[in-house]
Amino acid sequence: MFSIKYLRTLVISKSGNQFCTTALAMGIQGLSKLLGDCAPSSMKDNDIKNYFGRKVAIDASMSIYQFLIAVRSDGSQLMNEEGETTSHLMGMFYRTIRMVENGIKPVYVFDGKPPEMKSGELSKRAERREEAQKGLEKAEEAGDEENIDKFNRRLVKVTKQHNEECKQLLKLMGIPYVEAPCEAEAQCAALARAGKVFAAGTEDMDALTFGSKVLLRHLTFSEARKMPIKEIHLDRVLEELSLSQDEFIDLCILLGCDYCDSIRGIGPKRAIELIKQHRSIETILDHLDKKKYTIPENWMYKEARVLFQEPEITDPEKLDLKWSEPDEEGLLEFMVTQKGFNEDRMKNGIKKLVKAKQGTTQGRLDTFFKVMSSSSTTPKRKADEMKGSSKKKAKGGAFKKGR
């Protein structure tokens, strides 16, 4: 088993018999709130149905983690008769069907090996796991059900077996997946930059730091949570903050990332002020009051910057993403015979998947309208267009297409 990036603090609330878990800002500390305050036009709430025909690269391991903690109302995980956890398979099956029913074409991206620079962060998470284990033992001794549930959730981790089972399920569903050489969100961002997909679907805000043009959050949340999709556009982030991508990366390092410590005493408000004033961490350090702010010893911010600028990824152009028809018999064999799911429920789910996949072949409306080629333009219209173009040039103005 191995621990990945998801062992961060969870805010856990309880309302009646319904439990709700909400991960705090992932990857870059406080970035979501900062963008809401300083770049509000970069973010908007959207309905899942508005992504009909869109391809989205989804951070698979983070989704699996969500499925593992989004358990039954009594706090227990879903298991089969053999005592195997199956929450991840149920979540992957039904959440994927929900996306496909809404016309989305998902491609899941699985984590590879973590970068060496992440070892410090992983060590911290291991320590937090040890603390959670001690807390669980005390809660069990005291019979404190609420804290037992809380610490159990903090001890949840995604294993290699979870990942392999989900890959098998996706293959049977006809949904493509990619095995990233390193960080999944970096590979998702690369796919979005290359135009292979519309957006990266993850809760991890550093997909923007890796350069994803669009980030979609809450995409794999359950429908019962009534959470709108949070859509964030990188170009508008940079425009509103008046930063280049490299300056934005430095801002994210100042805020706090997974690869190195941040400067003690500098919060989000001060971080954005410093970046706007000095434009780089090097210049900030030249002017920073070292008595007031504690700079980490042997601070590896330059190495962290390179990891964001040049992450280890598979070239998107070498990836052939294919969505195919589901293997209905294979799905029943795997989910019912091997994993113990209810046969009728699986058959109904498969029926929905088949129907939804047939519906998505329609495509998005905007793909039906193409710019007319110059060869098909009438001579009169062509002359009018040239005349109009000359007038614009004479005025010295250039036509800019609005968003």
Secondary structure as a PSIPRED ss2 file (coil, helix, strand):
# PSIPRED VFORMAT (PSIPRED V4.0)

   1 M C   1.000  0.000  0.000
   2 F C   1.000  0.000  0.000
   3 S C   1.000  0.000  0.000
   4 I C   1.000  0.000  0.000
   5 K C   1.000  0.000  0.000
   6 Y C   1.000  0.000  0.000
   7 L C   1.000  0.000  0.000
   8 R C   1.000  0.000  0.000
   9 T C   1.000  0.000  0.000
  10 L E   0.000  0.000  1.000
  11 V E   0.000  0.000  1.000
  12 I E   0.000  0.000  1.000
  13 S E   0.000  0.000  1.000
  14 K E   0.000  0.000  1.000
  15 S E   0.000  0.000  1.000
  16 G C   1.000  0.000  0.000
  17 N C   1.000  0.000  0.000
  18 Q E   0.000  0.000  1.000
  19 F E   0.000  0.000  1.000
  20 C E   0.000  0.000  1.000
  21 T E   0.000  0.000  1.000
  22 T E   0.000  0.000  1.000
  23 A E   0.000  0.000  1.000
  24 L C   1.000  0.000  0.000
  25 A C   1.000  0.000  0.000
  26 M E   0.000  0.000  1.000
  27 G C   1.000  0.000  0.000
  28 I C   1.000  0.000  0.000
  29 Q C   1.000  0.000  0.000
  30 G C   1.000  0.000  0.000
  31 L H   0.000  1.000  0.000
  32 S H   0.000  1.000  0.000
  33 K H   0.000  1.000  0.000
  34 L H   0.000  1.000  0.000
  35 L H   0.000  1.000  0.000
  36 G H   0.000  1.000  0.000
  37 D H   0.000  1.000  0.000
  38 C H   0.000  1.000  0.000
  39 A C   1.000  0.000  0.000
  40 P H   0.000  1.000  0.000
  41 S H   0.000  1.000  0.000
  42 S H   0.000  1.000  0.000
  43 M E   0.000  0.000  1.000
  44 K E   0.000  0.000  1.000
  45 D E   0.000  0.000  1.000
  46 N E   0.000  0.000  1.000
  47 D C   1.000  0.000  0.000
  48 I H   0.000  1.000  0.000
  49 K H   0.000  1.000  0.000
  50 N H   0.000  1.000  0.000
  51 Y H   0.000  1.000  0.000
  52 F C   1.000  0.000  0.000
  53 G C   1.000  0.000  0.000
  54 R C   1.000  0.000  0.000
  55 K E   0.000  0.000  1.000
  56 V E   0.000  0.000  1.000
  57 A E   0.000  0.000  1.000
  58 I E   0.000  0.000  1.000
  59 D E   0.000  0.000  1.000
  60 A H   0.000  1.000  0.000
  61 S H   0.000  1.000  0.000
  62 M H   0.000  1.000  0.000
  63 S H   0.000  1.000  0.000
  64 I H   0.000  1.000  0.000
  65 Y H   0.000  1.000  0.000
  66 Q H   0.000  1.000  0.000
  67 F H   0.000  1.000  0.000
  68 L H   0.000  1.000  0.000
  69 I H   0.000  1.000  0.000
  70 A C   1.000  0.000  0.000
  71 V C   1.000  0.000  0.000
  72 R C   1.000  0.000  0.000
  73 S C   1.000  0.000  0.000
  74 D C   1.000  0.000  0.000
  75 G C   1.000  0.000  0.000
  76 S C   1.000  0.000  0.000
  77 Q C   1.000  0.000  0.000
  78 L C   1.000  0.000  0.000
  79 M E   0.000  0.000  1.000
  80 N C   1.000  0.000  0.000
  81 E C   1.000  0.000  0.000
  82 E C   1.000  0.000  0.000
  83 G C   1.000  0.000  0.000
  84 E C   1.000  0.000  0.000
  85 T E   0.000  0.000  1.000
  86 T C   1.000  0.000  0.000
  87 S H   0.000  1.000  0.000
  88 H H   0.000  1.000  0.000
  89 L H   0.000  1.000  0.000
  90 M H   0.000  1.000  0.000
  91 G H   0.000  1.000  0.000
  92 M H   0.000  1.000  0.000
  93 F H   0.000  1.000  0.000
  94 Y H   0.000  1.000  0.000
  95 R H   0.000  1.000  0.000
  96 T H   0.000  1.000  0.000
  97 I H   0.000  1.000  0.000
  98 R H   0.000  1.000  0.000
  99 M H   0.000  1.000  0.000
 100 V H   0.000  1.000  0.000
 101 E H   0.000  1.000  0.000
 102 N C   1.000  0.000  0.000
 103 G C   1.000  0.000  0.000
 104 I C   1.000  0.000  0.000
 105 K E   0.000  0.000  1.000
 106 P E   0.000  0.000  1.000
 107 V E   0.000  0.000  1.000
 108 Y E   0.000  0.000  1.000
 109 V E   0.000  0.000  1.000
 110 F E   0.000  0.000  1.000
 111 D C   1.000  0.000  0.000
 112 G C   1.000  0.000  0.000
 113 K C   1.000  0.000  0.000
 114 P C   1.000  0.000  0.000
 115 P C   1.000  0.000  0.000
 116 E H   0.000  1.000  0.000
 117 M H   0.000  1.000  0.000
 118 K H   0.000  1.000  0.000
 119 S H   0.000  1.000  0.000
 120 G H   0.000  1.000  0.000
 121 E H   0.000  1.000  0.000
 122 L H   0.000  1.000  0.000
 123 S H   0.000  1.000  0.000
 124 K H   0.000  1.000  0.000
 125 R H   0.000  1.000  0.000
 126 A H   0.000  1.000  0.000
 127 E H   0.000  1.000  0.000
 128 R H   0.000  1.000  0.000
 129 R H   0.000  1.000  0.000
 130 E H   0.000  1.000  0.000
 131 E H   0.000  1.000  0.000
 132 A H   0.000  1.000  0.000
 133 Q H   0.000  1.000  0.000
 134 K H   0.000  1.000  0.000
 135 G H   0.000  1.000  0.000
 136 L H   0.000  1.000  0.000
 137 E H   0.000  1.000  0.000
 138 K H   0.000  1.000  0.000
 139 A H   0.000  1.000  0.000
 140 E H   0.000  1.000  0.000
 141 E H   0.000  1.000  0.000
 142 A H   0.000  1.000  0.000
 143 G C   1.000  0.000  0.000
 144 D C   1.000  0.000  0.000
 145 E H   0.000  1.000  0.000
 146 E H   0.000  1.000  0.000
 147 N H   0.000  1.000  0.000
 148 I H   0.000  1.000  0.000
 149 D H   0.000  1.000  0.000
 150 K H   0.000  1.000  0.000
 151 F H   0.000  1.000  0.000
 152 N H   0.000  1.000  0.000
 153 R H   0.000  1.000  0.000
 154 R H   0.000  1.000  0.000
 155 L C   1.000  0.000  0.000
 156 V C   1.000  0.000  0.000
 157 K C   1.000  0.000  0.000
 158 V C   1.000  0.000  0.000
 159 T C   1.000  0.000  0.000
 160 K H   0.000  1.000  0.000
 161 Q H   0.000  1.000  0.000
 162 H H   0.000  1.000  0.000
 163 N H   0.000  1.000  0.000
 164 E H   0.000  1.000  0.000
 165 E H   0.000  1.000  0.000
 166 C H   0.000  1.000  0.000
 167 K H   0.000  1.000  0.000
 168 Q H   0.000  1.000  0.000
 169 L H   0.000  1.000  0.000
 170 L H   0.000  1.000  0.000
 171 K H   0.000  1.000  0.000
 172 L H   0.000  1.000  0.000
 173 M H   0.000  1.000  0.000
 174 G C   1.000  0.000  0.000
 175 I C   1.000  0.000  0.000
 176 P C   1.000  0.000  0.000
 177 Y E   0.000  0.000  1.000
 178 V E   0.000  0.000  1.000
 179 E E   0.000  0.000  1.000
 180 A C   1.000  0.000  0.000
 181 P C   1.000  0.000  0.000
 182 C C   1.000  0.000  0.000
 183 E C   1.000  0.000  0.000
 184 A H   0.000  1.000  0.000
 185 E H   0.000  1.000  0.000
 186 A H   0.000  1.000  0.000
 187 Q H   0.000  1.000  0.000
 188 C H   0.000  1.000  0.000
 189 A H   0.000  1.000  0.000
 190 A H   0.000  1.000  0.000
 191 L H   0.000  1.000  0.000
 192 A H   0.000  1.000  0.000
 193 R H   0.000  1.000  0.000
 194 A C   1.000  0.000  0.000
 195 G C   1.000  0.000  0.000
 196 K C   1.000  0.000  0.000
 197 V C   1.000  0.000  0.000
 198 F C   1.000  0.000  0.000
 199 A E   0.000  0.000  1.000
 200 A E   0.000  0.000  1.000
 201 G E   0.000  0.000  1.000
 202 T C   1.000  0.000  0.000
 203 E C   1.000  0.000  0.000
 204 D E   0.000  0.000  1.000
 205 M C   1.000  0.000  0.000
 206 D H   0.000  1.000  0.000
 207 A H   0.000  1.000  0.000
 208 L H   0.000  1.000  0.000
 209 T H   0.000  1.000  0.000
 210 F C   1.000  0.000  0.000
 211 G C   1.000  0.000  0.000
 212 S C   1.000  0.000  0.000
 213 K C   1.000  0.000  0.000
 214 V E   0.000  0.000  1.000
 215 L E   0.000  0.000  1.000
 216 L E   0.000  0.000  1.000
 217 R E   0.000  0.000  1.000
 218 H C   1.000  0.000  0.000
 219 L C   1.000  0.000  0.000
 220 T C   1.000  0.000  0.000
 221 F C   1.000  0.000  0.000
 222 S C   1.000  0.000  0.000
 223 E H   0.000  1.000  0.000
 224 A H   0.000  1.000  0.000
 225 R H   0.000  1.000  0.000
 226 K C   1.000  0.000  0.000
 227 M C   1.000  0.000  0.000
 228 P C   1.000  0.000  0.000
 229 I E   0.000  0.000  1.000
 230 K E   0.000  0.000  1.000
 231 E E   0.000  0.000  1.000
 232 I E   0.000  0.000  1.000
 233 H E   0.000  0.000  1.000
 234 L H   0.000  1.000  0.000
 235 D H   0.000  1.000  0.000
 236 R H   0.000  1.000  0.000
 237 V H   0.000  1.000  0.000
 238 L H   0.000  1.000  0.000
 239 E H   0.000  1.000  0.000
 240 E H   0.000  1.000  0.000
 241 L H   0.000  1.000  0.000
 242 S C   1.000  0.000  0.000
 243 L C   1.000  0.000  0.000
 244 S C   1.000  0.000  0.000
 245 Q H   0.000  1.000  0.000
 246 D H   0.000  1.000  0.000
 247 E H   0.000  1.000  0.000
 248 F H   0.000  1.000  0.000
 249 I H   0.000  1.000  0.000
 250 D H   0.000  1.000  0.000
 251 L H   0.000  1.000  0.000
 252 C H   0.000  1.000  0.000
 253 I H   0.000  1.000  0.000
 254 L H   0.000  1.000  0.000
 255 L H   0.000  1.000  0.000
 256 G C   1.000  0.000  0.000
 257 C C   1.000  0.000  0.000
 258 D C   1.000  0.000  0.000
 259 Y C   1.000  0.000  0.000
 260 C C   1.000  0.000  0.000
 261 D C   1.000  0.000  0.000
 262 S C   1.000  0.000  0.000
 263 I C   1.000  0.000  0.000
 264 R E   0.000  0.000  1.000
 265 G C   1.000  0.000  0.000
 266 I C   1.000  0.000  0.000
 267 G C   1.000  0.000  0.000
 268 P H   0.000  1.000  0.000
 269 K H   0.000  1.000  0.000
 270 R H   0.000  1.000  0.000
 271 A H   0.000  1.000  0.000
 272 I H   0.000  1.000  0.000
 273 E H   0.000  1.000  0.000
 274 L H   0.000  1.000  0.000
 275 I H   0.000  1.000  0.000
 276 K H   0.000  1.000  0.000
 277 Q H   0.000  1.000  0.000
 278 H H   0.000  1.000  0.000
 279 R C   1.000  0.000  0.000
 280 S C   1.000  0.000  0.000
 281 I H   0.000  1.000  0.000
 282 E H   0.000  1.000  0.000
 283 T H   0.000  1.000  0.000
 284 I H   0.000  1.000  0.000
 285 L H   0.000  1.000  0.000
 286 D H   0.000  1.000  0.000
 287 H H   0.000  1.000  0.000
 288 L C   1.000  0.000  0.000
 289 D C   1.000  0.000  0.000
 290 K C   1.000  0.000  0.000
 291 K C   1.000  0.000  0.000
 292 K C   1.000  0.000  0.000
 293 Y C   1.000  0.000  0.000
 294 T E   0.000  0.000  1.000
 295 I C   1.000  0.000  0.000
 296 P C   1.000  0.000  0.000
 297 E C   1.000  0.000  0.000
 298 N C   1.000  0.000  0.000
 299 W C   1.000  0.000  0.000
 300 M C   1.000  0.000  0.000
 301 Y H   0.000  1.000  0.000
 302 K H   0.000  1.000  0.000
 303 E H   0.000  1.000  0.000
 304 A H   0.000  1.000  0.000
 305 R H   0.000  1.000  0.000
 306 V H   0.000  1.000  0.000
 307 L H   0.000  1.000  0.000
 308 F H   0.000  1.000  0.000
 309 Q H   0.000  1.000  0.000
 310 E C   1.000  0.000  0.000
 311 P C   1.000  0.000  0.000
 312 E C   1.000  0.000  0.000
 313 I C   1.000  0.000  0.000
 314 T C   1.000  0.000  0.000
 315 D C   1.000  0.000  0.000
 316 P H   0.000  1.000  0.000
 317 E H   0.000  1.000  0.000
 318 K H   0.000  1.000  0.000
 319 L C   1.000  0.000  0.000
 320 D C   1.000  0.000  0.000
 321 L C   1.000  0.000  0.000
 322 K C   1.000  0.000  0.000
 323 W C   1.000  0.000  0.000
 324 S C   1.000  0.000  0.000
 325 E C   1.000  0.000  0.000
 326 P C   1.000  0.000  0.000
 327 D C   1.000  0.000  0.000
 328 E H   0.000  1.000  0.000
 329 E H   0.000  1.000  0.000
 330 G H   0.000  1.000  0.000
 331 L H   0.000  1.000  0.000
 332 L H   0.000  1.000  0.000
 333 E H   0.000  1.000  0.000
 334 F H   0.000  1.000  0.000
 335 M H   0.000  1.000  0.000
 336 V H   0.000  1.000  0.000
 337 T H   0.000  1.000  0.000
 338 Q H   0.000  1.000  0.000
 339 K C   1.000  0.000  0.000
 340 G C   1.000  0.000  0.000
 341 F C   1.000  0.000  0.000
 342 N C   1.000  0.000  0.000
 343 E H   0.000  1.000  0.000
 344 D H   0.000  1.000  0.000
 345 R H   0.000  1.000  0.000
 346 M H   0.000  1.000  0.000
 347 K H   0.000  1.000  0.000
 348 N H   0.000  1.000  0.000
 349 G H   0.000  1.000  0.000
 350 I H   0.000  1.000  0.000
 351 K H   0.000  1.000  0.000
 352 K H   0.000  1.000  0.000
 353 L H   0.000  1.000  0.000
 354 V H   0.000  1.000  0.000
 355 K H   0.000  1.000  0.000
 356 A H   0.000  1.000  0.000
 357 K H   0.000  1.000  0.000
 358 Q H   0.000  1.000  0.000
 359 G H   0.000  1.000  0.000
 360 T H   0.000  1.000  0.000
 361 T H   0.000  1.000  0.000
 362 Q H   0.000  1.000  0.000
 363 G C   1.000  0.000  0.000
 364 R C   1.000  0.000  0.000
 365 L H   0.000  1.000  0.000
 366 D H   0.000  1.000  0.000
 367 T H   0.000  1.000  0.000
 368 F H   0.000  1.000  0.000
 369 F C   1.000  0.000  0.000
 370 K C   1.000  0.000  0.000
 371 V C   1.000  0.000  0.000
 372 M C   1.000  0.000  0.000
 373 S C   1.000  0.000  0.000
 374 S H   0.000  1.000  0.000
 375 S H   0.000  1.000  0.000
 376 S H   0.000  1.000  0.000
 377 T C   1.000  0.000  0.000
 378 T C   1.000  0.000  0.000
 379 P H   0.000  1.000  0.000
 380 K H   0.000  1.000  0.000
 381 R H   0.000  1.000  0.000
 382 K H   0.000  1.000  0.000
 383 A H   0.000  1.000  0.000
 384 D H   0.000  1.000  0.000
 385 E H   0.000  1.000  0.000
 386 M H   0.000  1.000  0.000
 387 K H   0.000  1.000  0.000
 388 G H   0.000  1.000  0.000
 389 S H   0.000  1.000  0.000
 390 S H   0.000  1.000  0.000
 391 K H   0.000  1.000  0.000
 392 K H   0.000  1.000  0.000
 393 K H   0.000  1.000  0.000
 394 A H   0.000  1.000  0.000
 395 K H   0.000  1.000  0.000
 396 G C   1.000  0.000  0.000
 397 G C   1.000  0.000  0.000
 398 A C   1.000  0.000  0.000
 399 F C   1.000  0.000  0.000
 400 K C   1.000  0.000  0.000
 401 K C   1.000  0.000  0.000
 402 G C   1.000  0.000  0.000
 403 R C   1.000  0.000  0.000
